[in-house]
């Protein structure tokens, strides 16, 4: 999508990011936690702008040999328009540029739309994490995208 710009998240983006966060998750991150990502040397916080406004964001954590996608969300009214895919592709590109062995993430088992997106980009389930999400104790699926070598996966 040529009208999208992906850039590093700044303090001025936090208000819009938090509105998207609250609209997207049952247990949203606290504002202080999101703000802390801006100064965390292991964090890569990015926003995607559409017509100059924050349309979504992704938080990546550099975990040494791997990159972990800690959080990703798109404004509800802008979903299914390629914005999440653009953020995911950017995450993959960063992982490759940094020579990471894999890119990982967790997702609710019930989040079928996100799972389809991840699988369409080559992610596979490494394992099920039982009762991961609070307060409902829903299972998480740990997805990985191997960037070097092979990683065995299990059925979800």
Backbone as CSV, one residue per row, in Angstrom:
resi,resn,N_x,N_y,N_z,CA_x,CA_y,CA_z,C_x,C_y,C_z
1,UNK,0.855,-1.186,0.000,0.000,0.000,0.000,0.888,1.231,0.000
2,UNK,0.849,1.976,-1.096,1.758,3.097,-1.267,1.437,4.297,-0.388
3,UNK,0.254,4.373,0.199,-0.092,5.515,1.043,0.213,5.263,2.515
4,UNK,1.008,4.247,2.813,1.384,3.933,4.187,2.839,4.318,4.429
5,UNK,3.105,4.818,5.641,4.473,5.121,6.057,4.706,4.421,7.392
6,UNK,5.770,3.638,7.479,6.119,2.977,8.734,7.344,3.679,9.299
7,UNK,7.235,4.098,10.567,8.331,4.825,11.211,8.427,4.422,12.675
8,UNK,9.507,4.824,13.310,9.686,4.547,14.738,8.633,5.312,15.532
9,UNK,8.048,4.629,16.515,7.056,5.249,17.389,7.722,6.353,18.208
10,UNK,6.995,7.463,18.367,7.477,8.585,19.162,6.481,8.877,20.273
11,UNK,6.897,9.684,21.236,6.039,10.018,22.371,4.693,10.589,21.912
12,UNK,4.702,11.400,20.878,3.474,12.006,20.369,2.493,11.017,19.753
13,UNK,2.943,9.797,19.481,2.077,8.763,18.897,1.319,7.967,19.960
14,UNK,1.747,8.059,21.215,1.238,7.170,22.265,-0.275,7.271,22.453
15,UNK,-0.840,8.463,22.386,-2.290,8.607,22.556,-3.067,7.793,21.536
16,UNK,-2.695,7.931,20.257,-3.370,7.171,19.195,-3.092,5.672,19.328
17,UNK,-1.861,5.325,19.687,-1.500,3.916,19.868,-2.345,3.298,20.979
18,UNK,-2.495,4.018,22.092,-3.269,3.481,23.215,-4.752,3.333,22.867
19,UNK,-5.288,4.226,22.055,-6.684,4.088,21.620,-6.851,2.803,20.807
20,UNK,-5.899,2.514,19.928,-5.937,1.277,19.134,-5.764,0.063,20.049
21,UNK,-4.837,0.158,20.996,-4.580,-0.935,21.945,-5.851,-1.290,22.715
22,UNK,-6.526,-0.269,23.249,-7.741,-0.520,24.044,-8.873,-1.087,23.188
23,UNK,-8.940,-0.678,21.923,-9.983,-1.179,21.027,-9.686,-2.596,20.533
24,UNK,-8.454,-3.050,20.718,-8.016,-4.306,20.116,-7.895,-5.489,21.068
25,UNK,-7.683,-5.229,22.358,-7.353,-6.323,23.269,-8.205,-6.320,24.526
26,UNK,-8.546,-7.531,24.999,-9.295,-7.689,26.250,-8.474,-7.196,27.432
27,UNK,-7.183,-7.426,27.391,-6.263,-7.007,28.453,-5.199,-6.095,27.832
28,UNK,-5.537,-4.823,27.570,-4.574,-3.935,26.902,-3.368,-3.615,27.779
29,UNK,-2.262,-3.320,27.103,-1.080,-2.850,27.814,-1.414,-1.527,28.484
30,UNK,-0.761,-1.246,29.593,-0.906,0.045,30.258,-0.079,1.083,29.506
31,UNK,-0.524,2.327,29.576,0.171,3.417,28.897,1.649,3.477,29.303
32,UNK,1.915,3.304,30.596,3.292,3.381,31.090,4.175,2.309,30.440
33,UNK,3.593,1.135,30.228,4.346,0.052,29.608,4.662,0.400,28.153
34,UNK,3.674,0.951,27.450,3.880,1.348,26.056,4.930,2.454,25.980
35,UNK,4.845,3.421,26.888,5.828,4.513,26.909,7.236,3.983,27.174
36,UNK,7.351,2.983,28.037,8.660,2.409,28.366,9.319,1.768,27.146
37,UNK,8.509,1.302,26.194,9.066,0.687,24.982,9.888,1.686,24.172
38,UNK,9.568,2.966,24.288,10.274,3.993,23.518,11.740,4.112,23.931
39,UNK,12.046,3.829,25.192,13.420,3.969,25.678,14.102,2.628,25.964
40,UNK,13.404,1.526,25.736,13.980,0.201,25.958,14.933,-0.119,24.800
41,UNK,16.231,-0.319,25.084,17.177,-0.562,23.990,16.924,-1.865,23.226
42,UNK,16.187,-2.800,23.814,15.876,-4.062,23.127,14.578,-3.994,22.335
43,UNK,13.871,-2.864,22.431,12.563,-2.727,21.788,12.663,-1.954,20.474
44,UNK,11.854,-2.386,19.518,11.725,-1.687,18.237,10.241,-1.359,18.079
45,UNK,9.818,-0.184,18.576,8.406,0.198,18.470,8.163,0.989,17.182
46,UNK,7.243,0.510,16.368,6.955,1.146,15.085,5.475,1.480,14.976
47,UNK,5.180,2.554,14.245,3.797,2.876,13.900,3.682,2.918,12.388
48,UNK,2.479,2.660,11.905,2.190,2.824,10.489,1.217,3.987,10.377
49,UNK,1.556,4.925,9.499,0.716,6.097,9.278,-0.039,5.946,7.972
50,UNK,-1.301,6.300,8.009,-2.138,6.364,6.811,-2.722,7.763,6.795
51,UNK,-2.408,8.503,5.765,-2.840,9.898,5.654,-2.414,10.701,6.885
52,UNK,-1.202,10.422,7.377,-0.631,11.175,8.483,-1.100,10.792,9.870
53,UNK,-2.016,9.843,9.975,-2.534,9.423,11.284,-2.116,7.981,11.573
54,UNK,-1.936,7.683,12.861,-1.541,6.333,13.256,-2.679,5.363,12.931
55,UNK,-2.372,4.376,12.096,-3.355,3.368,11.701,-3.093,2.037,12.396
56,UNK,-1.886,1.875,12.924,-1.523,0.641,13.600,-0.118,0.739,14.140
57,UNK,0.305,-0.311,14.818,1.642,-0.321,15.407,2.104,-1.754,15.602
58,UNK,3.399,-1.883,15.797,4.008,-3.165,16.139,5.140,-2.887,17.121
59,UNK,5.269,-3.767,18.102,6.373,-3.707,19.062,7.191,-4.979,18.881
60,UNK,8.457,-4.826,18.562,9.367,-5.953,18.386,10.404,-5.924,19.499
61,UNK,10.772,-7.095,19.986,11.818,-7.201,20.999,12.982,-7.987,20.430
62,UNK,14.173,-7.416,20.511,15.389,-8.097,20.088,15.811,-9.038,21.212
63,UNK,15.740,-10.331,20.941,16.009,-11.356,21.956,17.335,-12.080,21.690
64,UNK,18.274,-11.387,21.084,19.559,-12.021,20.775,19.523,-12.700,19.427
65,UNK,19.356,-14.030,19.428,19.333,-14.766,18.163,17.997,-14.667,17.441
66,UNK,16.972,-14.157,18.139,15.649,-14.059,17.520,15.052,-12.676,17.748
67,UNK,13.992,-12.409,17.020,13.194,-11.202,17.197,11.812,-11.683,17.601
68,UNK,11.229,-11.047,18.623,9.906,-11.438,19.103,8.924,-10.313,18.822
69,UNK,7.819,-10.655,18.172,6.755,-9.694,17.919,5.872,-9.690,19.170
70,UNK,6.046,-8.669,20.008,5.372,-8.616,21.304,3.950,-8.092,21.202
71,UNK,3.691,-7.215,20.235,2.372,-6.599,20.134,2.192,-6.053,18.724
72,UNK,1.004,-6.227,18.188,0.666,-5.674,16.875,-0.835,-5.428,16.856
73,UNK,-1.232,-4.287,16.325,-2.666,-3.986,16.220,-2.889,-2.923,15.157
74,UNK,-4.097,-2.954,14.603,-4.537,-1.997,13.590,-5.878,-1.440,14.042
75,UNK,-6.119,-0.166,13.737,-7.413,0.450,14.054,-8.529,-0.437,13.523
76,UNK,-9.548,-0.706,14.343,-10.618,-1.619,13.911,-11.227,-1.271,12.550
77,UNK,-11.456,-0.002,12.290,-12.103,0.386,11.031,-11.175,0.284,9.822
78,UNK,-9.884,0.047,10.052,-8.924,-0.055,8.951,-8.400,-1.480,8.757
79,UNK,-8.968,-2.429,9.479,-8.511,-3.816,9.364,-8.918,-4.418,8.022
80,UNK,-8.174,-5.447,7.626,-8.416,-6.184,6.381,-8.177,-5.315,5.145
81,UNK,-7.246,-4.369,5.289,-6.874,-3.489,4.179,-5.367,-3.545,3.900
82,UNK,-4.686,-4.545,4.467,-3.259,-4.724,4.204,-2.321,-4.017,5.169
83,UNK,-2.863,-3.319,6.166,-2.021,-2.569,7.100,-1.282,-3.514,8.043
84,UNK,-1.982,-4.477,8.601,-1.332,-5.465,9.464,-0.280,-6.253,8.707
85,UNK,-0.580,-6.614,7.473,0.388,-7.345,6.645,1.628,-6.486,6.395
86,UNK,1.432,-5.187,6.155,2.574,-4.289,5.941,3.459,-4.242,7.186
87,UNK,2.843,-4.174,8.373,3.611,-4.182,9.619,4.345,-5.511,9.803
88,UNK,3.667,-6.609,9.508,4.280,-7.928,9.645,5.458,-8.078,8.684
89,UNK,5.295,-7.636,7.446,6.385,-7.706,6.468,7.574,-6.850,6.910
90,UNK,7.290,-5.701,7.522,8.364,-4.853,8.046,9.104,-5.587,9.160
91,UNK,8.371,-6.259,10.049,8.995,-7.029,11.130,9.899,-8.123,10.558
92,UNK,9.420,-8.810,9.544,10.209,-9.871,8.902,11.474,-9.281,8.282
93,UNK,11.330,-8.141,7.614,12.482,-7.487,6.983,13.521,-7.073,8.023
94,UNK,13.071,-6.554,9.155,13.997,-6.159,10.229,14.720,-7.386,10.773
95,UNK,13.978,-8.474,10.995,14.589,-9.705,11.504,15.661,-10.216,10.539
96,UNK,15.357,-10.191,9.258,16.329,-10.646,8.257,17.544,-9.728,8.214
97,UNK,17.308,-8.413,8.257,18.403,-7.442,8.209,19.336,-7.613,9.403
98,UNK,18.775,-8.003,10.542,19.572,-8.204,11.758,20.106,-9.633,11.875
99,UNK,19.927,-10.420,10.822,20.428,-11.806,10.780,19.910,-12.672,11.922
100,UNK,18.627,-12.523,12.247,18.016,-13.325,13.308,17.703,-14.716,12.774
101,UNK,17.722,-15.702,13.668,17.410,-17.077,13.273,15.917,-17.276,13.086
102,UNK,15.123,-16.541,13.879,13.671,-16.673,13.725,12.952,-15.454,14.277
103,UNK,11.703,-15.341,13.877,10.779,-14.329,14.375,9.663,-15.095,15.064
104,UNK,9.343,-14.721,16.300,8.321,-15.442,17.064,7.220,-14.501,17.523
105,UNK,6.077,-15.087,17.899,4.956,-14.323,18.444,3.984,-15.286,19.101
106,UNK,3.157,-14.742,20.014,2.047,-15.510,20.573,0.749,-14.891,20.083
107,UNK,-0.268,-15.741,19.916,-1.589,-15.264,19.505,-2.646,-16.148,20.160
108,UNK,-3.783,-15.535,20.479,-4.894,-16.319,21.028,-5.312,-17.377,20.014
109,UNK,-5.605,-18.562,20.521,-6.077,-19.636,19.644,-7.326,-19.194,18.879
110,UNK,-8.177,-18.372,19.511,-9.440,-17.947,18.897,-9.281,-16.836,17.857
111,UNK,-8.104,-16.246,17.730,-7.904,-15.127,16.803,-7.581,-15.664,15.410
112,UNK,-8.622,-16.139,14.763,-8.471,-16.811,13.462,-7.929,-15.866,12.391
113,UNK,-8.397,-14.617,12.369,-7.934,-13.665,11.350,-6.425,-13.455,11.455
114,UNK,-5.930,-13.249,12.665,-4.486,-13.054,12.852,-3.723,-14.323,12.486
115,UNK,-4.236,-15.468,12.895,-3.559,-16.728,12.590,-3.433,-16.933,11.079
116,UNK,-4.498,-16.624,10.343,-4.452,-16.765,8.877,-3.398,-15.838,8.278
117,UNK,-3.317,-14.610,8.801,-2.302,-13.666,8.328,-0.904,-14.229,8.577
118,UNK,-0.638,-14.665,9.794,0.692,-15.177,10.125,1.041,-16.393,9.274
119,UNK,0.095,-17.305,9.136,0.348,-18.514,8.347,0.589,-18.177,6.879
120,UNK,-0.105,-17.164,6.366,0.084,-16.780,4.963,1.476,-16.199,4.713
121,UNK,2.130,-15.745,5.776,3.492,-15.205,5.649,4.558,-16.230,6.042
122,UNK,4.129,-17.489,6.271,5.083,-18.562,6.513,5.278,-18.963,7.963
123,UNK,4.588,-18.315,8.894,4.695,-18.693,10.306,4.038,-20.050,10.528
124,UNK,4.598,-20.819,11.469,4.056,-22.118,11.840,3.980,-22.209,13.357
125,UNK,3.025,-22.998,13.863,2.873,-23.180,15.304,4.028,-24.034,15.819
126,UNK,4.760,-23.500,16.783,5.819,-24.263,17.436,5.236,-25.068,18.586
127,UNK,4.350,-24.420,19.371,3.704,-25.135,20.471,2.509,-24.352,20.989
128,UNK,1.688,-25.054,21.767,0.535,-24.456,22.441,0.971,-24.104,23.859
129,UNK,0.617,-22.902,24.307,0.895,-22.490,25.686,-0.452,-22.447,26.398
130,UNK,-0.725,-23.454,27.199,-2.026,-23.608,27.861,-2.277,-22.490,28.878
131,UNK,-3.490,-21.914,28.829,-3.919,-20.931,29.818,-3.114,-19.647,29.852
132,UNK,-2.508,-19.265,28.757,-1.589,-18.120,28.700,-2.274,-16.779,28.958
133,UNK,-3.437,-16.592,28.354,-4.099,-15.284,28.431,-5.001,-15.194,29.647
134,UNK,-4.902,-14.069,30.356,-5.747,-13.786,31.510,-6.769,-12.734,31.116
135,UNK,-7.925,-12.650,31.719,-8.352,-13.456,32.860,-9.054,-14.751,32.453
136,UNK,-9.221,-15.002,31.155,-10.028,-16.145,30.712,-9.227,-17.437,30.509
137,UNK,-7.905,-17.373,30.682,-7.032,-18.552,30.578,-7.102,-19.227,29.205
138,UNK,-7.311,-18.421,28.172,-7.303,-18.971,26.814,-5.881,-19.380,26.443
139,UNK,-5.785,-20.444,25.657,-4.486,-20.899,25.177,-3.905,-19.902,24.185
140,UNK,-2.584,-19.827,24.184,-1.853,-19.082,23.161,-1.191,-20.087,22.240
141,UNK,-1.007,-19.679,21.015,-0.212,-20.457,20.075,1.089,-19.698,19.876
142,UNK,2.207,-20.375,20.078,3.507,-19.774,19.824,3.854,-20.056,18.368
143,UNK,3.864,-18.998,17.576,4.195,-19.097,16.158,5.649,-18.697,15.950
144,UNK,6.302,-19.347,15.026,7.659,-18.974,14.648,7.775,-18.941,13.128
145,UNK,8.629,-18.057,12.680,9.012,-17.993,11.276,10.518,-18.224,11.235
146,UNK,10.949,-19.430,10.858,12.388,-19.689,10.775,13.003,-18.846,9.657
147,UNK,14.096,-18.198,9.973,14.794,-17.389,8.983,16.120,-18.027,8.604
148,UNK,16.577,-18.970,9.451,17.805,-19.737,9.202,17.575,-21.137,9.754
149,UNK,17.813,-22.157,8.981,17.671,-23.532,9.469,16.226,-23.967,9.603
150,UNK,15.988,-25.041,10.356,14.654,-25.620,10.515,14.207,-25.565,11.965
151,UNK,12.923,-25.301,12.160,12.298,-25.342,13.481,11.099,-26.258,13.357
152,UNK,11.021,-27.293,14.203,9.890,-28.225,14.148,8.659,-27.580,14.756
153,UNK,7.492,-27.889,14.192,6.246,-27.326,14.716,5.273,-28.444,15.053
154,UNK,4.238,-28.081,15.805,3.191,-29.046,16.145,1.854,-28.511,15.659
155,UNK,0.875,-29.397,15.563,-0.462,-29.012,15.105,-1.179,-28.202,16.174
156,UNK,-1.922,-27.189,15.725,-2.728,-26.388,16.664,-4.040,-27.079,16.834
